[in-house]
Structures are given as structure tokens and as C-alpha cells.
Amino acid sequence: MEQIYLYGIDISLFSETTCFERAFHTLPPDRQNKITRYRIKEDRLRSLAAGCLLACAIKQQNIPADTQICETVPYKKPYLPACPDFHFNLSHSGTYAICAVAGVAVGCDIEKNNAMKASVARRFFTANEQKILEQMEDPAEKQTEFFRMWTIKESYLKMKGTGFYKSPDSFDIRLTDHGERNIYENETKIPVLIREFSDFPGYCCSLCREGDSPADLITKLITLEELNL
């Protein structure tokens, strides 16, 4: 059975300057340049953590550390041309960064469970998805459901490689009688594996992988020791 990995890390591990610098100098120049473009410290920490997770995933898959990372055209999804069976995706929010790895296209998203914005749901959710939210009376449940759907939507768009070039309301997340979630486009069920994770308290985290065949999901919360820092 195929294995899908979800690596996660708490960005506060890099808060000390010495640790940040050690980690920074282990990363390739393109990631270093991306980190330094951020002006806010927390944004630099999130970008650094994401880069470290990708480096860790590459190492654990026995891929040479200097393997070139390119971007697709026109949507700029990063990939490794030399490793066609290594697909990855990165996300970060609040104090966490995550990295999903699979043998086929994969997308992931993590969002801090903050106050939901009804205007965002009206703009980006389908009528069916908005109805699900409207039927919920408990504000806390409604907020969590909003972020569950949002992270699935963003994971799917990232799996497709389009990001928000494809409108989030162009497809519909539907619930089965058993509480499972499926994605439909133009009334056609899309073959995609959807998984949600509860490993990050106070956050919603989802993953979408191309194809609906079953897979072993392995979650790893990475420590500085595993990064050799």
C-alpha cells in the first residue's frame, strides 16, 4: 500500500538566533532568499521551518540534498524533475509548518482555527457548502467546519497545481451519510483521497492526494535532533 507522509514542526523551535542561523545555513540558496525577503520575524520562521521539513523529507526518502527544485509553468508549483515519484507540498500557519509527501500529486493546508469570516464563505464557498454552515447553530462548530472545508479546498487546489488560479467555488465538498467528504466538479465525483489531521491543537489540517485508492498515512512531528541542529 502506498505511504503518504505528513511532516510537521513547531516554528518556535527556531526562535533562538543561534538555532535559526544554524538551520538557515543548511538550506539551499533559493529557500534562503525566500526567507530573507520576509520582513516579519514570524514569517521568516515559518518559511525556514517549511524549508527544513522539505530538506528532512528529501533526506528520509534517500534523495540527494542538492537535487534541483523547479517550478511548473504557469502556476509555479515546486517539484523535483529528477524524482518523478516524489511529490510534495508545504503549508504553514501560526506556530506550525507542515510538509506532505506522496508518490503522486498531493496538496496540504493548515490553518489556525481563528474567527471565521462570513464574507470569505460567501465569496469562495458553493451554495451547498454555505448551506452546511448556515444550518449549524453552535458558533464554535460552525467556525471549525469553516476551516475544515477551507483547508480541504486549499489542499485540493494545491494538489491540482493551480492554486487560486482555479476558483475555490468551482468544486463542491459534499458529506456522505457516514461523515466522509468527497469533492465534486460539475456533478462528477473526483477521485481524490481526503484526509484530516488532529495532531495540531487549535488548528485544522487537511491533505488531498490524487486518486482515491487507500494509503497508509504516517504523521511525523519533527524535532531539532532529527534535523541535526
C-alpha positions, 0 to 999 in steps of 0.5 A, spaced: 500 500 500 502 506 498 505 511 504 503 518 504 507 522 509 505 528 513 511 532 516 510 537 521 514 542 526 513 547 531 516 554 528 518 556 535 523 551 535 527 556 531 526 562 535 533 562 538 538 566 533 543 561 534 538 555 532 535 559 526 542 561 523 544 554 524 538 551 520 538 557 515 545 555 513 543 548 511 538 550 506 539 551 499 540 558 496 533 559 493 529 557 500 534 562 503 532 568 499 525 566 500 526 567 507 530 573 507 525 577 503 520 576 509 520 582 513 516 579 519 520 575 524 514 570 524 514 569 517 521 568 516 520 562 521 515 559 518 518 559 511 525 556 514 521 551 518 517 549 511 524 549 508 527 544 513 521 539 513 522 539 505 530 538 506 528 532 512 523 529 507 528 529 501 533 526 506 528 520 509 526 518 502 534 517 500 534 523 495 540 527 494 540 534 498 542 538 492 537 535 487 534 541 483 527 544 485 523 547 479 517 550 478 511 548 473 509 553 468 504 557 469 502 556 476 509 555 479 508 549 483 515 546 486 517 539 484 523 535 483 524 533 475 529 528 477 524 524 482 518 523 478 515 519 484 516 524 489 511 529 490 510 534 495 507 540 498 508 545 504 503 549 508 504 553 514 500 557 519 501 560 526 506 556 530 506 550 525 509 548 518 507 542 515 510 538 509 506 532 505 509 527 501 506 522 496 508 518 490 503 522 486 500 529 486 498 531 493 496 538 496 496 540 504 493 546 508 493 548 515 490 553 518 489 556 525 482 555 527 481 563 528 474 567 527 471 565 521 469 570 516 462 570 513 464 574 507 470 569 505 464 563 505 460 567 501 465 569 496 469 562 495 464 557 498 458 553 493 451 554 495 451 547 498 457 548 502 454 555 505 448 551 506 452 546 511 454 552 515 448 556 515 444 550 518 449 549 524 447 553 530 453 552 535 458 558 533 464 554 535 462 548 530 460 552 525 467 556 525 471 549 525 467 546 519 469 553 516 476 551 516 475 544 515 472 545 508 477 551 507 483 547 508 480 541 504 479 546 498 486 549 499 489 542 499 485 540 493 487 546 489 494 545 491 494 538 489 491 540 482 497 545 481 493 551 480 492 554 486 487 560 486 488 560 479 482 555 479 476 558 483 475 555 490 467 555 488 468 551 482 468 544 486 463 542 491 465 538 498 459 534 499 458 529 506 456 522 505 451 519 510 457 516 514 461 523 515 466 522 509 467 528 504 468 527 497 469 533 492 465 534 486 466 538 479 460 539 475 456 533 478 462 528 477 465 525 483 473 526 483 477 521 485 481 524 490 483 521 497 481 526 503 484 526 509 484 530 516 489 531 521 488 532 529 495 532 531 495 540 531 491 543 537 487 549 535 488 548 528 485 544 522 489 540 517 487 537 511 491 533 505 488 531 498 492 526 494 490 524 487 486 518 486 482 515 491 485 508 492 487 507 500 494 509 503 497 508 509 498 515 512 504 516 517 504 523 521 511 525 523 512 531 528 519 533 527 524 535 532 531 539 532 535 532 533 532 529 527 534 535 523 541 535 526 541 542 529 
